């Protein structure tokens, strides 16, 4: 009896399913509208349909992977769980102070992002460690119990624990976590030393708070999914795509939902990487244009570019750093803009044509859907210009209404004093210009020449715009996958189960104890083996990769370089420095080989 792998990707507009026969490699696919009010409904609907059309019993599915935007939407919409913070005495205002970087340097009316946790729910406990992790003031456990009881009276669902210098020595944080669980059975607890053992207090606190805010929501969502999967007799364990392009079990995801923030977009890059490995080109720019956003990623040498942090929030955009909430977890390097098929074209106060970031989403969608939208979108412009067959949208399941698109475009054209065809072309040209900017951000501003890469375009709208983008950027080749609208769902089936570990280890390179570095890496491997074995992975299928975050002494930020997979030994500092200098040259255009360097984090 054949067995099957199933991938389900939920986007802002459509929910996609891809099922692969593990014996023959045959692929079946289904695309249906998303259900924003409860994504789990769309998840089960698309599974039931693909099983019915394929005449495959649910029990034949042995591997089930899901890409989700639940965690992302929770933060963007400000609908996280009620949470409290426990911080070192004197540091309860970490979210109020945040950081000094301004989203818009010269905008005197610019507001900082709203604190993740209100000040009234931020509490202090007496304790103190120094920068080396030595105890300066013991933890006052009675005060911790008192704080936990106060938090309990507030009806809080989740507790964030972020103490000073806990990334070096987690002893106080772990004891606080134990006490909170004793006083508040069933509460969700997030410790910064478990999630983000790195320096920079606000970044660590922000990452831990986001994890706590989404833990109850993601946990309940996964419970609903697993209950409904059992109801249809699909018993394969549920796995989820992570922001770093790997897969984790639902049990791990419940504890670390912060790793799901960029779950869906990462799957598309994984698919592009897989296609490149099959066809030969290993330097790729992935371009995913769906119904709500467009996303660009970069693959060098067959490996997606991974960065150690990103931002999330309603104001977080690629062109405007520090407008969102920082998250210090590994993530596939993506640039995302509000330019999807449902992005709305509008006229600004100066009389100029703008496109996005507002979107019609799945409901009401573009005007041509006939669901009440009156403003034109990119999809309406493509339909107006004859680029979309109105009788074969979504494989012929969803007929489009060209007359509604004509009306919407005509209304916009009158505002601009243009002919309708000129307005439609203007919408496409502006959208293309925005997307070219996104690809430049992921390539040129990272030190890469797009002419050395192949463009892989997918998503429901990506292929219609790919040639124009490639022409503008002088990209020599474009690859359009078969069934590009479900490429991200395919990516769920061609990536590995993966977990990331990090530990701060701040030392000048000349003072590094390589035996201690080796011990840290061995500790990572022990932790990873335990988790992977619990997920059913055999020892022969486990592999590890190591890297080091480095910087010049005195620099504020670091670059990641690959480390040898063997045990490190004296003399390896030359190899690490050489790799760092090369990375610095690429990122900043220069490298001073005579300047001293230091290690910051081990990964």
C-alpha positions as CSV (number, residue, x, y, z in Angstrom):
1,X,0.0,0.0,0.0
2,X,1.4,3.4,-1.0
3,X,2.2,6.1,1.6
4,X,2.0,9.8,1.1
5,X,3.5,13.1,2.3
6,X,1.2,16.0,2.8
7,X,2.0,19.7,2.9
8,X,-0.5,22.5,3.7
9,X,0.4,26.2,3.4
10,X,-2.1,28.8,4.6
11,X,-1.6,32.3,3.1
12,X,-3.6,35.5,3.5
13,X,-5.7,34.7,0.4
14,X,-5.5,31.0,-0.5
15,X,-4.8,27.7,1.3
16,X,-2.7,25.3,-0.7
17,X,-2.2,21.5,-0.3
18,X,0.3,19.3,-2.1
19,X,0.4,15.5,-1.6
20,X,3.3,13.3,-2.8
21,X,3.2,9.6,-3.3
22,X,6.4,8.4,-1.6
23,X,6.6,5.3,-3.9
24,X,6.0,6.9,-7.3
25,X,6.7,10.6,-6.7
26,X,3.3,11.5,-8.2
27,X,2.1,14.9,-6.9
28,X,-1.5,16.0,-6.4
29,X,-2.5,19.5,-5.5
30,X,-5.5,21.6,-4.4
31,X,-5.9,25.3,-3.9
32,X,-8.9,26.8,-2.0
33,X,-9.7,30.2,-0.4
34,X,-8.4,30.8,3.1
35,X,-10.7,31.2,6.1
36,X,-9.2,34.2,8.0
37,X,-11.7,34.0,10.8
38,X,-10.4,30.4,11.7
39,X,-7.5,29.1,9.6
40,X,-8.0,25.6,10.9
41,X,-11.3,25.4,8.9
42,X,-9.5,26.0,5.6
43,X,-6.7,23.6,6.7
44,X,-9.1,20.7,7.2
45,X,-11.2,21.6,4.1
46,X,-8.2,21.5,1.8
47,X,-7.0,18.2,3.3
48,X,-10.4,16.5,3.0
49,X,-10.7,17.6,-0.6
50,X,-7.2,16.4,-1.7
51,X,-7.8,13.1,0.0
52,X,-11.2,12.7,-1.7
53,X,-10.0,13.7,-5.1
54,X,-7.0,11.4,-4.9
55,X,-9.1,8.5,-3.4
56,X,-6.5,8.1,-0.7
57,X,-7.4,7.0,2.8
58,X,-6.3,9.4,5.6
59,X,-4.3,6.7,7.3
60,X,-2.0,6.4,4.2
61,X,-0.6,9.8,5.0
62,X,2.6,9.3,7.0
63,X,4.0,12.8,7.0
64,X,2.0,16.0,7.5
65,X,3.7,19.4,7.4
66,X,2.0,22.8,7.8
67,X,3.1,26.4,7.0
68,X,1.2,28.9,9.0
69,X,0.7,32.7,9.5
70,X,-1.1,32.3,12.8
71,X,1.9,33.5,14.9
72,X,2.6,36.4,12.6
73,X,-1.0,37.6,12.4
74,X,-1.3,37.5,16.2
75,X,1.5,40.0,16.6
76,X,0.5,42.2,13.6
77,X,-3.1,42.4,14.7
78,X,-2.1,43.0,18.4
79,X,-4.2,40.0,19.5
80,X,-1.6,38.3,21.7
81,X,-2.4,36.7,25.0
82,X,-2.4,38.8,28.2
83,X,1.2,38.5,29.5
84,X,3.3,39.8,32.3
85,X,7.0,40.5,32.6
86,X,9.3,39.6,35.5
87,X,12.6,41.6,35.3
88,X,15.6,42.4,37.5
89,X,14.9,45.2,40.0
90,X,15.4,48.5,38.2
91,X,14.7,47.2,34.7
92,X,11.0,46.8,34.4
93,X,10.8,49.6,31.8
94,X,12.7,47.6,29.2
95,X,9.7,47.7,26.8
96,X,9.0,51.4,27.4
97,X,12.6,52.5,26.8
98,X,13.1,49.9,24.0
99,X,15.9,51.3,21.9
100,X,17.1,54.7,20.7
101,X,16.9,53.9,17.0
102,X,14.1,56.0,15.4
103,X,12.0,54.4,12.6
104,X,12.1,57.7,10.7
105,X,15.0,59.9,11.7
106,X,13.5,63.3,10.7
107,X,9.9,62.6,11.5
108,X,9.2,64.5,14.8
109,X,5.7,62.9,15.0
110,X,6.9,59.4,14.6
111,X,5.6,57.0,17.3
112,X,7.5,54.1,18.7
113,X,5.9,50.7,18.5
114,X,3.4,50.1,21.4
115,X,5.1,48.2,24.2
116,X,4.6,44.5,23.9
117,X,3.5,44.3,27.6
118,X,1.9,47.3,29.4
119,X,3.9,48.8,32.2
120,X,1.3,47.9,34.8
121,X,2.0,44.2,34.1
122,X,5.8,44.6,34.3
123,X,7.2,43.5,37.7
124,X,10.7,43.5,39.4
125,X,12.4,41.0,41.6
126,X,15.6,41.6,43.6
127,X,18.6,39.8,42.1
128,X,21.7,40.7,40.1
129,X,24.4,39.0,38.1
130,X,27.4,40.7,36.6
131,X,28.5,40.4,32.9
132,X,30.4,37.2,33.6
133,X,27.4,35.5,35.2
134,X,28.7,35.8,38.8
135,X,26.0,36.4,41.5
136,X,26.2,39.9,42.9
137,X,22.9,39.7,44.7
138,X,21.0,36.5,45.5
139,X,17.5,35.9,44.1
140,X,14.8,36.9,46.7
141,X,12.5,33.9,46.3
142,X,9.8,35.2,48.6
143,X,9.6,38.4,46.5
144,X,9.3,36.2,43.4
145,X,6.4,34.3,45.0
146,X,4.7,37.6,46.0
147,X,5.1,38.8,42.4
148,X,3.7,35.6,41.0
149,X,0.6,35.9,43.2
150,X,0.0,39.5,42.1
151,X,0.3,38.3,38.4
152,X,-2.1,35.5,39.1
153,X,-4.7,38.0,40.4
154,X,-4.4,39.9,37.1
155,X,-5.7,37.0,35.1
156,X,-2.5,36.6,33.0
157,X,-2.1,33.7,30.6
158,X,1.6,33.9,30.0
159,X,4.7,35.1,31.9
160,X,7.9,36.4,30.5
161,X,11.1,36.1,32.5
162,X,14.0,38.2,31.4
163,X,16.7,38.9,34.0
164,X,19.9,40.8,33.5
165,X,22.9,38.7,32.1
166,X,20.9,35.5,32.2
167,X,22.3,34.6,28.8
168,X,25.6,33.9,30.6
169,X,24.1,32.2,33.8
170,X,20.5,31.1,33.7
171,X,20.3,29.9,37.3
172,X,18.1,32.8,38.6
173,X,15.8,32.7,35.6
174,X,15.2,29.0,35.9
175,X,14.4,29.3,39.6
176,X,11.9,32.2,38.8
177,X,10.3,29.9,36.2
178,X,10.0,27.1,38.7
179,X,8.3,29.4,41.3
180,X,5.9,30.9,38.8
181,X,4.8,27.4,37.7
182,X,4.3,26.4,41.4
183,X,2.2,29.5,42.1
184,X,0.4,29.5,38.8
185,X,-0.2,25.9,37.5
186,X,-1.0,25.8,33.8
187,X,0.4,29.2,33.0
188,X,2.6,29.6,29.9
189,X,6.2,30.6,30.9
190,X,8.9,31.8,28.6
191,X,12.5,32.2,29.8
192,X,14.8,34.4,27.8
193,X,17.8,32.1,28.7
194,X,16.0,29.2,26.9
195,X,14.9,31.1,23.8
196,X,17.6,33.8,23.2
197,X,20.8,33.3,25.3
198,X,22.4,36.3,23.7
199,X,23.4,39.8,24.8
200,X,21.3,42.9,24.2
201,X,18.6,43.1,26.8
202,X,15.8,44.6,24.8
203,X,16.2,42.2,21.9
204,X,16.2,39.3,24.3
205,X,13.1,40.6,26.1
206,X,11.3,41.3,22.9
207,X,11.9,37.8,21.5
208,X,10.8,36.2,24.7
209,X,7.7,38.4,25.0
210,X,6.6,37.6,21.5
211,X,7.0,33.9,22.2
212,X,4.8,34.3,25.4
213,X,2.2,36.4,23.6
214,X,1.6,33.8,20.9
215,X,2.1,30.6,23.0
216,X,-1.5,30.3,24.2
217,X,-2.9,31.2,20.7
218,X,-0.6,28.8,18.8
219,X,-1.2,26.0,21.4
220,X,-4.9,26.3,21.1
221,X,-4.7,26.5,17.3
222,X,-2.5,23.3,17.1
223,X,-4.9,21.5,19.5
224,X,-7.8,22.3,17.1
225,X,-5.9,21.1,14.1
226,X,-4.8,17.9,15.8
227,X,-8.3,17.2,17.1
228,X,-9.8,17.7,13.6
229,X,-7.1,15.6,12.0
230,X,-8.0,12.8,14.4
231,X,-11.7,13.2,13.5
232,X,-10.8,12.5,9.8
233,X,-8.5,9.7,10.8
234,X,-5.3,11.4,9.8
235,X,-2.9,10.1,12.4
236,X,0.5,11.2,11.1
237,X,2.2,13.5,13.5
238,X,1.8,17.2,12.7
239,X,5.0,19.2,11.9
240,X,5.4,22.9,11.2
241,X,7.8,24.9,9.0
242,X,10.1,27.2,11.0
243,X,11.3,30.7,10.1
244,X,14.7,29.3,9.4
245,X,13.4,26.9,6.7
246,X,13.4,23.8,8.8
247,X,10.7,21.6,10.2
248,X,9.8,21.0,13.9
249,X,7.2,18.8,15.6
250,X,4.0,20.4,17.0
251,X,5.2,19.5,20.5
252,X,8.3,21.6,20.1
253,X,6.3,24.4,18.3
254,X,4.0,24.7,21.3
255,X,7.0,25.7,23.5
256,X,8.8,27.8,20.9
257,X,6.1,29.4,18.6
258,X,8.4,32.4,18.1
259,X,10.2,30.2,15.6
260,X,7.0,30.1,13.4
261,X,6.8,33.8,12.7
262,X,8.0,33.5,9.1
263,X,6.8,29.9,8.7
264,X,5.0,30.3,5.3
265,X,7.5,32.5,3.4
266,X,10.4,30.2,4.4
267,X,8.7,27.3,2.6
268,X,8.8,29.0,-0.7
269,X,12.6,29.6,-0.4
270,X,13.0,25.9,0.5
271,X,11.1,25.0,-2.7
272,X,13.3,27.3,-4.9
273,X,16.4,25.8,-3.3
274,X,15.2,22.3,-4.1
275,X,14.4,23.2,-7.7
276,X,17.8,24.8,-8.1
277,X,19.5,21.6,-6.8
278,X,17.6,19.5,-9.5
279,X,18.3,21.9,-12.4
280,X,21.8,22.9,-11.7
281,X,21.9,26.6,-10.9
282,X,22.8,27.1,-7.2
283,X,22.6,30.9,-7.1
284,X,19.0,31.9,-7.1
285,X,16.7,34.8,-6.2
286,X,13.3,33.5,-5.1
287,X,10.3,35.7,-5.8
288,X,7.0,34.8,-4.3
289,X,4.0,37.0,-5.2
290,X,0.8,35.9,-3.6
291,X,-2.5,37.6,-3.0
292,X,-1.4,39.8,-0.1
293,X,2.4,40.3,-0.3
294,X,5.5,39.8,-2.4
295,X,8.6,38.3,-0.9
296,X,12.1,38.0,-2.2
297,X,14.8,35.7,-0.9
298,X,18.4,34.7,-1.9
299,X,20.1,31.4,-2.3
300,X,23.9,31.3,-2.7
301,X,25.7,28.1,-3.6
302,X,22.5,26.1,-3.0
303,X,22.0,27.3,0.5
304,X,19.4,29.9,1.5
305,X,20.8,33.0,3.3
306,X,19.9,32.9,7.0
307,X,20.1,35.9,9.3
308,X,20.0,35.9,13.1
309,X,17.2,38.4,13.6
310,X,14.3,40.2,12.0
311,X,11.4,42.4,12.9
312,X,7.6,41.7,13.1
313,X,4.6,44.0,13.6
314,X,2.1,46.0,11.7
315,X,4.7,48.8,11.0
316,X,7.7,46.5,10.3
317,X,8.7,46.8,6.7
318,X,11.9,46.2,4.8
319,X,12.6,49.8,4.0
320,X,12.0,51.0,7.6
321,X,14.0,49.2,10.2
322,X,13.1,49.6,13.9
323,X,9.5,50.2,13.2
324,X,8.5,46.8,14.5
325,X,9.5,44.4,17.3
326,X,12.9,42.7,17.0
327,X,13.0,38.9,17.1
328,X,16.4,37.2,17.7
329,X,15.8,33.9,16.1
330,X,17.3,32.5,12.9
331,X,15.2,33.3,9.8
332,X,15.5,32.9,6.1
333,X,16.6,36.3,4.8
334,X,13.5,37.7,3.1
335,X,12.4,41.1,2.0
336,X,8.6,41.4,2.1
337,X,6.5,44.2,0.7
338,X,2.7,44.9,0.4
339,X,2.5,44.1,-3.3
340,X,0.3,41.0,-3.9
341,X,-2.5,40.4,-6.3
342,X,-5.0,41.8,-3.9
343,X,-3.0,45.0,-3.2
344,X,-5.2,48.0,-3.7
345,X,-4.4,50.9,-6.1
346,X,-5.3,54.4,-4.7
347,X,-4.6,58.1,-5.2
348,X,-2.6,59.9,-2.5
349,X,-3.4,63.5,-1.3
350,X,-0.9,64.8,-3.9
351,X,-2.8,63.2,-6.7
352,X,-0.2,60.4,-7.3
353,X,-1.0,56.8,-8.0
354,X,0.0,54.4,-5.2
355,X,-0.2,50.6,-4.9
356,X,-0.5,48.8,-1.6
357,X,0.3,48.0,1.1
358,X,-3.5,47.8,1.8
359,X,-4.9,44.5,0.4
360,X,-8.3,43.1,-0.3
361,X,-7.0,39.7,1.0
362,X,-9.3,36.7,0.6
363,X,-12.4,38.6,1.5
364,X,-13.5,40.7,-0.3
365,X,-10.5,40.2,-2.5
366,X,-10.1,42.1,-5.8
367,X,-13.0,43.8,-7.4
368,X,-13.3,41.1,-10.1
369,X,-14.2,38.6,-7.4
370,X,-17.6,40.2,-7.0
371,X,-17.5,40.2,-3.2
372,X,-18.0,44.0,-2.8
373,X,-14.6,45.4,-3.4
374,X,-14.8,48.6,-5.5
375,X,-11.2,49.8,-5.5
376,X,-8.9,48.3,-8.2
377,X,-6.1,45.8,-7.3
378,X,-3.1,44.4,-9.1
379,X,-5.2,41.4,-10.1
380,X,-7.9,43.7,-11.6
381,X,-5.2,45.5,-13.6
382,X,-3.8,42.2,-14.9
383,X,-7.3,41.0,-15.8
384,X,-8.1,44.3,-17.5
385,X,-4.9,44.1,-19.6
386,X,-5.8,40.5,-20.8
387,X,-3.1,38.7,-18.7
388,X,-5.6,36.5,-16.9
389,X,-8.2,34.2,-18.4
390,X,-11.4,35.1,-16.4
391,X,-12.8,31.6,-17.2
392,X,-9.8,29.7,-15.9
393,X,-8.9,31.4,-12.6
394,X,-8.1,28.9,-9.9
395,X,-8.2,26.2,-12.5
396,X,-11.6,27.2,-13.7
397,X,-13.2,26.9,-10.2
398,X,-13.5,30.6,-9.7
399,X,-14.8,32.7,-12.5
400,X,-13.7,36.3,-12.6
401,X,-16.0,39.3,-13.6
402,X,-14.1,41.4,-16.1
403,X,-16.8,44.1,-16.0
404,X,-16.2,44.7,-12.3
405,X,-12.5,45.1,-13.0
406,X,-13.3,47.6,-15.8
407,X,-15.5,49.6,-13.5
408,X,-12.9,49.7,-10.7
409,X,-10.1,50.7,-13.1
410,X,-12.3,53.3,-14.8
411,X,-13.2,54.9,-11.5
412,X,-9.5,55.2,-10.6
413,X,-8.6,56.5,-14.1
414,X,-11.1,59.4,-13.8
415,X,-9.5,60.4,-10.5
416,X,-6.1,60.5,-12.3
417,X,-7.5,62.0,-15.6
418,X,-6.1,59.1,-17.5
419,X,-7.4,56.5,-20.0
420,X,-8.3,53.3,-18.2
421,X,-5.7,51.3,-20.1
422,X,-3.0,53.9,-18.9
423,X,-4.2,53.6,-15.3
424,X,-4.0,49.8,-15.5
425,X,-0.5,49.9,-16.9
426,X,0.4,52.4,-14.2
427,X,-0.7,50.0,-11.5
428,X,1.5,47.3,-13.0
429,X,4.5,49.5,-13.4
430,X,4.3,50.9,-9.9
431,X,3.9,47.4,-8.4
432,X,6.9,46.2,-10.5
433,X,9.0,49.2,-9.3
434,X,8.2,48.3,-5.7
435,X,9.1,44.7,-6.3
436,X,12.4,45.6,-8.1
437,X,13.2,47.6,-5.0
438,X,12.6,44.5,-2.8
439,X,14.9,42.4,-5.0
440,X,17.6,45.0,-4.9
441,X,17.4,45.0,-1.1
442,X,17.9,41.2,-0.9
443,X,20.7,41.3,-3.5
444,X,22.6,44.5,-4.2
445,X,22.3,45.8,-0.6
446,X,23.6,42.5,0.7
447,X,26.6,42.7,-1.6
448,X,25.3,40.4,-4.4
449,X,25.0,41.2,-8.1
450,X,21.5,40.0,-9.4
451,X,23.1,39.4,-12.8
452,X,24.9,36.4,-11.3
453,X,21.6,34.8,-10.2
454,X,18.6,33.1,-11.7
455,X,15.1,34.3,-10.8
456,X,12.7,31.7,-9.5
457,X,9.2,33.2,-9.7
458,X,6.2,31.5,-8.1
459,X,3.0,32.3,-6.1
460,X,-0.3,32.9,-7.8
461,X,0.8,36.2,-9.3
462,X,4.6,35.9,-9.5
463,X,5.1,34.5,-13.0
464,X,3.0,37.4,-14.6
465,X,5.6,39.9,-13.3
466,X,8.8,37.8,-13.5
467,X,10.0,38.8,-17.0
468,X,9.6,42.6,-16.3
469,X,11.5,42.3,-13.1
470,X,14.3,40.2,-14.7
471,X,14.5,42.7,-17.5
472,X,14.9,45.7,-15.2
473,X,17.5,43.9,-13.0
474,X,19.4,42.3,-16.0
475,X,18.8,38.8,-14.5
476,X,19.7,36.5,-17.4
477,X,17.3,33.5,-16.6
478,X,13.9,33.1,-15.1
479,X,12.5,29.8,-13.8
480,X,8.7,29.3,-13.5
481,X,7.9,26.1,-11.6
482,X,5.0,23.9,-12.7
483,X,1.9,24.9,-10.7
484,X,3.7,28.0,-9.3
485,X,0.7,28.9,-7.2
486,X,1.4,26.0,-4.8
487,X,5.2,26.1,-4.8
488,X,5.4,27.1,-1.1
489,X,3.3,24.1,-0.2
490,X,5.7,21.9,-2.2
491,X,8.6,23.4,-0.2
492,X,7.1,21.9,3.0
493,X,7.8,18.5,1.6
494,X,11.4,19.0,0.5
495,X,13.1,20.4,3.6
496,X,14.5,18.8,6.7
497,X,13.6,18.6,10.4
498,X,16.0,21.2,11.8
499,X,16.6,22.9,15.2
500,X,18.9,25.9,15.9
501,X,20.9,26.5,19.1
502,X,22.8,29.6,20.1
503,X,24.9,30.6,23.1
504,X,26.7,33.9,23.8
505,X,30.4,33.4,24.2
506,X,32.0,36.9,24.1
507,X,35.8,36.6,23.9
508,X,38.6,38.4,22.0
509,X,39.9,35.9,19.4
510,X,43.4,35.8,20.9
511,X,41.8,34.8,24.3
512,X,39.5,32.1,23.0
513,X,39.7,28.7,24.7
514,X,39.0,26.3,21.9
515,X,38.4,23.4,24.3
516,X,35.5,25.4,25.8
517,X,34.2,26.1,22.3
518,X,34.3,22.5,21.5
519,X,32.4,21.7,24.8
520,X,29.7,24.2,23.9
521,X,29.2,22.6,20.5
522,X,29.1,19.2,22.0
523,X,26.4,20.4,24.4
524,X,24.4,21.7,21.5
525,X,24.7,18.3,19.8
526,X,23.5,16.5,22.9
527,X,20.5,18.7,23.2
528,X,19.7,18.3,19.4
529,X,20.0,14.5,19.5
530,X,17.6,14.3,22.4
531,X,15.0,16.4,20.5
532,X,15.5,14.7,17.2
533,X,15.2,11.3,18.7
534,X,12.0,12.3,20.4
535,X,10.7,13.3,16.9
536,X,11.5,9.8,15.5
537,X,14.8,10.6,13.7
538,X,17.4,7.9,13.6
539,X,21.1,8.5,14.4
540,X,22.2,7.8,10.9
541,X,20.0,10.7,9.6
542,X,21.3,13.3,12.0
543,X,23.9,15.9,10.9
544,X,25.2,19.1,12.4
545,X,26.5,22.4,11.1
546,X,28.4,25.0,13.2
547,X,28.9,28.7,12.8
548,X,30.3,31.6,14.8
549,X,29.2,35.2,15.1
550,X,32.2,37.5,14.9
551,X,33.0,41.2,14.8
552,X,35.9,43.6,15.1
553,X,36.6,44.6,18.6
554,X,34.6,47.7,19.3
555,X,31.9,47.0,16.6
556,X,28.3,47.0,17.7
557,X,27.1,44.2,15.4
558,X,28.4,40.9,14.2
559,X,28.6,38.7,11.1
560,X,28.1,34.9,11.0
561,X,30.8,32.7,9.5
562,X,30.9,28.9,9.1
563,X,33.0,27.0,11.6
564,X,34.7,23.6,11.0
565,X,32.4,20.6,11.8
566,X,35.3,18.9,13.6
567,X,36.6,19.8,17.1
568,X,38.2,23.2,17.1
569,X,41.8,23.6,18.1
570,X,44.5,26.3,18.5
571,X,45.4,27.6,15.1
572,X,41.8,27.7,13.8
573,X,41.6,31.4,14.7
574,X,43.3,32.1,11.4
575,X,40.6,30.2,9.4
576,X,37.8,31.9,11.4
577,X,39.4,35.4,10.9
578,X,39.8,34.8,7.1
579,X,36.2,33.8,6.8
580,X,35.1,36.8,8.8
581,X,37.2,39.2,6.7
582,X,35.7,37.8,3.5
583,X,32.2,38.2,5.0
584,X,33.0,41.8,6.1
585,X,34.3,42.7,2.6
586,X,31.1,41.4,1.0
587,X,28.8,43.1,3.5
588,X,30.5,46.5,3.8
589,X,32.9,46.8,0.9
590,X,36.1,46.6,3.0
591,X,38.0,44.5,5.5
592,X,40.9,45.5,7.7
593,X,42.9,42.3,8.3
594,X,45.2,43.9,10.9
595,X,42.4,44.8,13.3
596,X,41.6,42.5,16.2
597,X,38.4,40.4,16.2
598,X,36.2,38.8,18.8
599,X,33.8,35.9,19.0
600,X,30.2,36.9,20.1
601,X,28.0,33.9,19.7
602,X,28.3,30.2,19.0
603,X,25.6,28.5,16.8
